[in-house]
Amino acid sequence: MTDWMRALLRALLLSVAAASVLLAQQSAPETLARRIVHTDPAAFRQSAAVHAGAGSMAFTALLNRGAVTPEFNFLHRGVIPPGAGIGHHFHNTVEEMFVILDGEAQFTIDGRTSTVKGPAGVICRTGHSHAIYNAGSTPVQWMNLNVSLTAGVYDAFDLGDTRAGAPLDAIPTFMTLRLDRALLRPAGARGRGAAPPSPTAVVARRALGPSVFSTTWAYIDHVLVPAGAARTVARRSGEPARDPFHGHEQPVRSRAARHR
């Protein structure tokens, strides 16, 4: 795994930890050790035919139920080898996002399949179906976030379809999360006429907004924090105040937060 991918994953995990601050204030104090996790490939475990998918893949749970909010179910991290994937299945109570950190994969939503290049993610809202398949020749670094409408509930209904060899749409017919650095802007910068950011500036954009989600999952921000820089997570209308985030050497930060 490249340094860029490690930084991207670290940023995603730190962002999930930041989103748990409000919950920690409302409940018993939690330690940072509970809310910050790291990828350890040695902890990955092989699992065959995930949701009746092709082949087998190795993964592990980095965060489990309730680690961020009561409705949060899990964060999984793993690798999808060539010719493997997660089979087509429905979710009626949870929504789930598959994220690939490199390469490309074939994503399916509601029976329509397209190739998506990483780093990117695809959200499956409640009441819809999804799958992912690696049709390439190299492994794909993968992660998965799952949030429920109802605290403590997970559901899935397998359709028995690997989606291997599925017909492809040239343009996805589903919502896709783009983690494209070229789209990031400094705070207050708007439009194409904005001046290029300083190499030391914190740049960001809202990659997915509240209208995308059907659960308490509120949004995902894509943030680049250069080494030594800092960013205060400002309060937006209708959102609770959150803690400042001090920069590490990480090229991307993505945040999923809870709101009502």
C-alpha positions as CSV (number, residue, x, y, z in Angstrom):
1,M,0.0,0.0,0.0
2,T,1.5,3.4,-1.0
3,D,2.2,6.3,1.4
4,W,-0.7,8.2,-0.3
5,M,-3.2,5.4,0.4
6,R,-2.0,5.1,4.0
7,A,-2.5,8.8,4.4
8,L,-5.9,8.6,2.8
9,L,-7.0,5.8,5.0
10,R,-5.6,7.5,8.1
11,A,-7.5,10.7,7.2
12,L,-10.8,8.7,6.7
13,L,-10.4,7.0,10.1
14,L,-9.5,10.2,11.9
15,S,-12.6,11.8,10.4
16,V,-14.8,9.1,11.7
17,A,-13.2,9.6,15.1
18,A,-13.9,13.4,14.9
19,A,-17.5,12.7,14.2
20,S,-17.9,10.8,17.5
21,V,-17.0,13.8,19.6
22,L,-20.5,15.0,20.2
23,L,-21.6,11.5,21.2
24,A,-18.7,11.2,23.6
25,Q,-19.8,14.5,25.3
26,Q,-23.3,13.2,25.7
27,S,-22.3,9.8,27.2
28,A,-19.6,8.4,29.3
29,P,-16.1,9.8,28.6
30,E,-14.3,7.7,25.9
31,T,-10.6,7.5,25.3
32,L,-9.0,8.3,22.0
33,A,-7.8,4.7,21.8
34,R,-11.4,3.7,21.3
35,R,-12.1,6.2,18.5
36,I,-8.9,6.0,16.5
37,V,-8.1,2.8,14.7
38,H,-5.3,1.7,12.3
39,T,-5.2,-0.8,9.4
40,D,-3.3,-4.0,10.2
41,P,-3.3,-6.4,7.2
42,A,-2.2,-9.2,9.6
43,A,-5.7,-8.8,11.2
44,F,-7.5,-9.4,7.9
45,R,-9.4,-12.7,7.7
46,Q,-10.4,-14.5,4.5
47,S,-14.1,-14.8,3.8
48,A,-15.5,-16.7,0.8
49,A,-18.6,-15.8,-1.2
50,V,-19.4,-12.5,0.7
51,H,-23.1,-12.0,0.2
52,A,-22.9,-14.8,-2.4
53,G,-20.2,-12.9,-4.3
54,A,-17.4,-14.3,-6.4
55,G,-14.2,-15.7,-4.9
56,S,-12.9,-14.7,-1.5
57,M,-11.6,-11.5,0.1
58,A,-9.7,-10.6,3.2
59,F,-11.0,-7.9,5.6
60,T,-11.5,-7.0,9.2
61,A,-13.7,-4.6,11.3
62,L,-11.9,-1.5,12.4
63,L,-14.9,0.0,14.2
64,N,-17.9,-1.9,15.5
65,R,-21.5,-1.1,16.4
66,G,-22.0,2.1,18.4
67,A,-18.4,3.2,18.1
68,V,-19.4,6.6,16.5
69,T,-23.1,7.0,17.1
70,P,-25.8,4.5,18.2
71,E,-26.9,4.0,14.6
72,F,-23.3,3.4,13.3
73,N,-22.8,-0.3,12.6
74,F,-19.3,-0.8,11.4
75,L,-16.3,0.3,9.4
76,H,-14.6,-2.6,7.5
77,R,-11.2,-2.5,5.8
78,G,-9.8,-5.1,3.4
79,V,-8.6,-6.1,0.0
80,I,-10.6,-7.4,-3.0
81,P,-8.4,-9.6,-5.2
82,P,-8.9,-10.0,-9.0
83,G,-12.0,-12.0,-9.8
84,A,-13.6,-11.5,-6.4
85,G,-16.2,-9.2,-5.0
86,I,-19.3,-8.8,-2.8
87,G,-22.5,-10.2,-4.3
88,H,-25.6,-8.3,-5.1
89,H,-27.8,-7.8,-2.0
90,F,-30.5,-5.5,-0.6
91,H,-30.5,-3.4,2.5
92,N,-33.9,-2.3,3.9
93,T,-32.8,-0.8,7.2
94,V,-29.2,0.3,6.7
95,E,-27.3,2.3,4.1
96,E,-23.8,1.4,3.2
97,M,-20.9,2.9,1.3
98,F,-18.2,0.9,-0.5
99,V,-15.0,2.9,-1.0
100,I,-12.0,1.9,-3.1
101,L,-8.7,3.6,-2.3
102,D,-6.9,2.7,-5.6
103,G,-7.4,1.0,-8.9
104,E,-10.9,0.5,-10.2
105,A,-13.9,-1.8,-9.6
106,Q,-17.3,-2.5,-11.0
107,F,-20.0,-1.1,-8.7
108,T,-23.7,-2.1,-9.0
109,I,-26.7,-0.2,-7.6
110,D,-30.2,-1.6,-8.2
111,G,-28.9,-4.0,-11.0
112,R,-27.1,-1.3,-13.0
113,T,-23.3,-1.7,-13.1
114,S,-20.5,0.7,-14.1
115,T,-16.7,0.8,-13.6
116,V,-15.6,3.4,-11.1
117,K,-11.9,4.5,-10.7
118,G,-10.5,5.0,-7.3
119,P,-10.2,6.7,-5.0
120,A,-14.0,6.9,-4.9
121,G,-17.0,5.6,-3.1
122,V,-20.6,4.6,-4.0
123,I,-23.5,5.0,-1.5
124,C,-26.3,2.5,-1.3
125,R,-29.3,4.1,0.4
126,T,-31.8,2.1,2.5
127,G,-34.3,0.2,0.3
128,H,-31.8,-0.3,-2.5
129,S,-29.3,-3.0,-3.6
130,H,-25.6,-3.0,-4.4
131,A,-22.5,-5.1,-5.2
132,I,-18.9,-4.7,-6.1
133,Y,-16.6,-6.8,-8.3
134,N,-12.9,-6.5,-9.1
135,A,-12.7,-7.4,-12.8
136,G,-9.1,-6.2,-13.0
137,S,-5.7,-7.9,-12.7
138,T,-4.6,-6.3,-9.4
139,P,-6.0,-6.2,-5.9
140,V,-8.2,-3.3,-4.9
141,Q,-7.9,-1.6,-1.5
142,W,-11.4,-1.4,0.0
143,M,-13.3,-0.1,2.9
144,N,-17.0,-0.1,3.9
145,L,-19.1,2.1,6.2
146,N,-22.5,1.0,7.4
147,V,-25.2,3.2,9.2
148,S,-28.7,2.1,10.3
149,L,-32.0,3.8,10.5
150,T,-32.5,2.1,13.8
151,A,-29.8,1.8,16.4
152,G,-28.4,-1.8,16.8
153,V,-30.1,-3.1,13.6
154,Y,-28.3,-4.6,10.5
155,D,-30.1,-6.2,7.6
156,A,-29.2,-7.8,4.2
157,F,-31.0,-9.9,1.7
158,D,-28.7,-11.7,-0.8
159,L,-29.8,-12.1,-4.4
160,G,-27.4,-14.8,-5.4
161,D,-25.7,-12.8,-8.1
162,T,-21.9,-12.3,-8.3
163,R,-22.3,-9.6,-11.0
164,A,-19.2,-11.1,-12.7
165,G,-19.6,-10.4,-16.4
166,A,-22.5,-8.0,-15.9
167,P,-23.2,-5.5,-18.7
168,L,-21.7,-2.1,-18.0
169,D,-23.1,1.3,-18.4
170,A,-20.6,3.8,-19.7
171,I,-21.9,6.5,-17.2
172,P,-23.0,5.4,-13.7
173,T,-26.7,5.7,-13.0
174,F,-26.0,6.0,-9.3
175,M,-24.4,8.5,-6.9
176,T,-20.6,8.4,-6.7
177,L,-18.3,10.0,-4.2
178,R,-15.3,11.6,-6.0
179,L,-12.1,12.1,-4.0
180,D,-10.4,14.4,-6.5
181,R,-7.8,16.8,-5.1
182,A,-8.3,19.2,-8.1
183,L,-11.8,20.0,-6.7
184,L,-10.5,21.2,-3.3
185,R,-10.5,24.9,-2.4
186,P,-9.4,27.0,0.6
187,A,-12.0,28.2,3.0
188,G,-14.0,31.1,1.5
189,A,-12.8,30.4,-2.1
190,R,-15.6,30.0,-4.6
191,G,-15.8,29.3,-8.3
192,R,-13.3,28.8,-11.1
193,G,-11.9,32.3,-10.7
194,A,-10.5,31.6,-7.2
195,A,-6.8,32.1,-6.8
196,P,-4.7,28.9,-6.6
197,P,-4.3,27.8,-3.0
198,S,-1.0,28.1,-1.1
199,P,0.9,24.8,-0.8
200,T,0.5,25.1,3.0
201,A,-3.3,26.0,2.9
202,V,-5.9,23.6,4.2
203,V,-8.3,22.9,1.3
204,A,-11.6,21.2,1.3
205,R,-15.0,20.6,-0.2
206,R,-18.3,19.0,0.8
207,A,-18.2,15.8,-1.3
208,L,-21.6,14.5,-0.3
209,G,-24.4,16.5,1.4
210,P,-27.3,15.5,3.7
211,S,-29.7,15.0,0.8
212,V,-27.7,12.0,-0.3
213,F,-28.3,10.0,2.9
214,S,-31.4,8.4,4.3
215,T,-30.1,7.7,7.8
216,T,-28.4,9.9,10.5
217,W,-25.3,9.9,8.3
218,A,-25.1,13.7,7.5
219,Y,-22.3,14.4,5.1
220,I,-18.8,13.6,3.9
221,D,-16.2,16.4,3.6
222,H,-13.0,15.9,1.6
223,V,-10.2,17.8,3.3
224,L,-6.5,18.1,2.6
225,V,-4.4,19.2,5.6
226,P,-0.7,19.8,4.9
227,A,1.9,18.9,7.5
228,G,2.0,21.4,10.3
229,A,-1.3,23.0,9.3
230,A,-4.5,23.2,11.3
231,R,-8.2,23.6,10.6
232,T,-11.0,24.4,12.9
233,V,-14.1,22.5,12.0
234,A,-16.6,25.3,11.8
235,R,-20.3,25.1,12.8
236,R,-22.7,25.1,9.9
237,S,-26.4,26.0,10.2
238,G,-28.3,23.1,11.8
239,E,-25.2,21.2,12.8
240,P,-23.7,20.8,16.3
241,A,-20.4,22.5,17.1
242,R,-17.4,20.2,16.7
243,D,-13.9,20.1,17.9
244,P,-10.9,21.7,16.1
245,F,-8.9,19.3,13.9
246,H,-5.1,19.8,13.9
247,G,-3.3,18.7,10.7
248,H,-1.1,15.8,10.2
249,E,0.7,14.9,7.1
250,Q,-2.3,13.5,5.3
251,P,-3.5,14.4,1.8
252,V,-7.1,13.7,2.3
253,R,-9.7,13.8,5.1
254,S,-13.2,12.6,4.6
255,R,-15.8,13.0,7.4
256,A,-19.1,11.3,8.1
257,A,-21.0,13.0,10.9
258,R,-24.3,12.5,12.7
259,H,-27.1,15.0,12.6
260,R,-30.8,15.1,13.2
